[in-house]
Amino acid sequence: CISVVIDLSIARQATVHGEDYRFEPMCAVLLTEFLKLLVSLGLAAQRPSYLKDSTSNLTQKDVMWLVSAAAIFTVNNILLWWAIGQNDISTFAILRDTMVLWTALLWRGIFGVALGWTRLAAIWVVFMGLVLNQVQLWEQATWSLAPLLVLAMTCCNAFGSVVNELALKQHRTVDINLQNSVLYFTCIILTLLTLLLSKRWRDVYAHGFFHGFTRHTMFTVILQALAGLSVSRILKYADAVQKTVASCLRGPILVMVSPAVVNSIADMTTFFSAAIVASGCLMYLMQGPLAASKA
């Protein structure tokens, strides 16, 4: 539910032409990462003895995996705002669910775990729902390059989730709040570098960091921080594929509710494709979480 509200909130903040926002999206990303870092540091400080042991157990290899995940997530976080701004929210919602395909393949390649025929069949059902959604756009000759932003974002999210899961599970005894602190601090540094290397920093310098921010923007940032903190725990104690498939359920929900909130496609083909995606997600979730190979 939080993810659905976040997507609708971001969509509402896009301009009429869907080309830009009244504020700098990278500033929203920076604020989100800062809030997550602040919470993680606060939680870690609650158990000083555990934090001390976790710090000694945190290896250079662990840090490198977390930094790699942070680099990928930074790209994903920035792409999210532009992907929603450039696409119809219904199209975005269903295309974003291709994340399950990338995540499953990456999990299979990195952890070496067979998905099984039932999970593969469920992924195929999800894929057919995605294809159905795009067929109608091709028939109407309305296809554009904008959906490629969504596909790029989903690929980054899937890759980042699997790498982050690997980093979090390297040593299960290490405090997740310490691991998250390294992740979020790196995301802040990389987002700042991206802002500085682009020409957009001049506008931020001229108008101020919070220029264009509204209560709606702050609400979105807080929800994104809460969602990020929750997802890290799913990756630590479950797996990236199950997290991604569960996330796919927000696509069909978005398709159903978005016409009442923003201008969005609302026809039977879109609803039917969303229903197919939802059935595939439920089919996969019924199989339970995967177990990484110990070999």
Summary of the structure (lengths in Angstrom):
residues: 295
radius of gyration: 19.3
end to end distance: 37.2
largest distance: 62.1
contacts: 979
relative contact order: 0.20
helix: 78%
strand: 1%
